[in-house]
Amino acid sequence: ARLYGGAQYHRVLRYYHHLLLTAPLPQITDDEVALLSNSITDVHDASDLMRAVALLVQQKLELVMEDILADMTRRLLYVMERQWE
């Protein structure tokens, strides 16, 4: 069945919402945390570890989500261009 207008737009959003929630994420290793926390400050406390983990998560999410978001943008532009035809 062919969808038009808002229904097609919402179907694309639902598809990518599901894809983002189920995308496999790379594991963060203890070695990565140790290497990054050593480069933040000379004093190693819990806030340094949390900062290191947050930076690692951000880097890994950017790697995974970059392609997904680029594809979603392309698909939504396609849908939006045809909304008013």
Secondary structure, DSSP 4 states (H G I P E B T S, - for coil): ----THHHHHHHHHHHHHHHHH---PPPPHHHHHHHHHHH-SS--HHHHHHHHHHHHHHHHHHHHHHHHHHHHHHHHHHHHHTT-
